[in-house]
Amino acid sequence: MSDGQESVMEMQNPVAAMPSRRLEVWLPILIIAVDQLTKWMVRQMLPLSNSVTVVDGFINITHVQNAGAAFGILNTAEFPFKSVLIAVIATAALVGVGVYAASLAHHQLVARIGLALIIGGATGNLIDRILAGSVVDFVDVYYRTYHFWAFNVADSAISVGVAIMIFDMLGLETLFSRSEAVK
């Protein structure tokens, strides 16, 4: 078939010409499911503020509530409609990320994966904010008396997604590409 005939066929059937976006659908769904399952398990098995040691001197599972934003920002601040305001801002950011993700070309796989992780994580935390007014965090990484902010699966997905996006923007994905190594 000639290129002209293929173009005519693509115009007649625009759905066939659109690349599959299964990755952008299933990866966030997987992140949301694992995030919500782990948060449910923590709520069911570990009373608030209690801990279970995983690796002594390094990692605990500690049930905490984050009523603030990322990294506990605004967690202790109290003002009217705080949970609603944070949920609205999170929703707006999620919509913005979703619109940007939908605009990416099919060949921009690295960016699509990064954004899918961000969307899944942001949605997982937004579900908590809407249903409970706060987010369940439980991974407590520490060394001696220094504790990193407690986090969850959604936070991890967001962090990994942001790192992937930074690598993509800097063009560092070529470091991991086989096709570049062969050249």
N, C-alpha and C positions, 0 to 999 in steps of 0.2 A: 504494500500500500504506500502511496506517495505521501510526502509531508502535507501536501495540500488536502488530500483526502482525509488524513488524520485530523487536521484542523477543522474541517467541515464536520466530521463526526463529533469532535469535542464540543463544537458550538451547538450541535443538535442535542447532545446529552451532557449538559453542564455538570451533572452529578458525577458522571464517570470521570470528568476532568479534575474534580476536586480531590486532593490527597486525603487519605484517611487520617483522622485526628483521634484514633483510639487511645494513643498514649496520653493525650491531654485529658481524656475522660477517665480512663481506668487507673492511672497513677494517683490522681487526687482522691478517687474513691477508696483506693487501697490505704492511702495515708489516713484518711478520715476514719475508716473502719478500725485500723490498728490503734489510732490515737484514742478513739472513743472507747474501745474495748479495754485498753490499758488504764484509762482514767476510771472506768467503771470498776475494774478490779481493785484499784487503789481505794476508791470510795467504799467498796464492800468489805475489804479485808484489813484496812488499816485506818484506825481512828485519826481524825485531824490532829496534826502536829506530832504524831508518833512516827518512829523510824524503825527500819529493819536494815541491819548491816549486810551489804553485799560483798564488798571488799574492804576489810578493816583498814581504816586510815585513808580511804580513798573514795568509796562510793556507798551511799545509803539510799534506800527508798524511803522518802519522807513525805508524808501527806501534807501539802500546804495549799492554801488558796491564794491566788493572785487576783486581787480586785482591780489592779492597775493595768498598765500597758506592758510592753515588752521590757524584760529585765527588771520587772517590779517597779518601773517608773509610775508614780502616782498611787502606788499600792496603799500607802498610809495616808494619803491626802483624802480629805472628805469634802465634798461639795455636792450641791443638788444635782441630781440626774447624772452622776458620774458614770454609772454602768451604761446608761443609755447613750451618753456622749461617746464613750469609748467604742461601743458597739456600732454606732453610726459612722464614726471615723474608720473603723476596721472594715465595715461594709463598703464604704466609698473606695478605700484602698484596694479591696478585693475586686471590685468592679473594674477599677483602673487597670489592675494587673491582668484581669481576664480579657479586657478589650485589647490590651497590648499583645497578650499571648495569641489571641485570635488573628492578629495582623501578621504574625510571623510566617515566613515562607516555610514550605514543607522541608526544605533542605537545612533549615536552622535547628537541627536536632538538639544540640547542646543547650541552646536557649530555651527550647520547648520543654526539655526535661527540667531545667532549673525552675521555670515558671510553673510547671505542673506540680513540683514539690512545694513551691511557695503557696500556690492556690490550695492544695490539700491541707497544708499546715494552718494557713490562715482560716480556712473554713472550719477545721477541727476546733480551733480556739474560739471562733465566733459562735459555734454551737453552744459551747460552755457559757459564754458571755450572755447569750440570749436566754438560755434556759435557767442559768443559776446566778447570773450577775458577776461571776468570777470564773477563773480558769483553774483547774486542778493541775498543779505541778508536783513532781515527785522524784525526779532524778536529782540527787544531792551529791555533787562532786566536790571534794574538799581535800585539803592538805593541812594537817595540824589544825590551826584555828581559822584558817582562811577557807571560806565556803564560796564557791561560784553560785550564781543565782540558780535556784531550783528550776528545772525545766521539764518538758514532756516530749512525747513523740512529735507533736505538731511543731513545737519550737525547733526540734532537731531538723525536721523536714524543711522548715523555713530557712534555717541557718545553712544547711547544705545547698538548698536552692539558690540562696544569695551568693554563696561561694562559687557555684557553677556559673551563675550569671556574670560574676566578676571575671572569672577565667575566660568566659566567652567574649566579654567586652574587650579584654586585654589581648585577645587572640591566642591565649595559651592553650586552647583546645588542640592546636596543632602539635603540641608536645606529646599528646596521647594518641595521635592519629597514626595508624599504620601506613596510610598512603603517603604521608610526609616522610616517614622513615625509609620507605622504598625508593624515593626519588633521589 
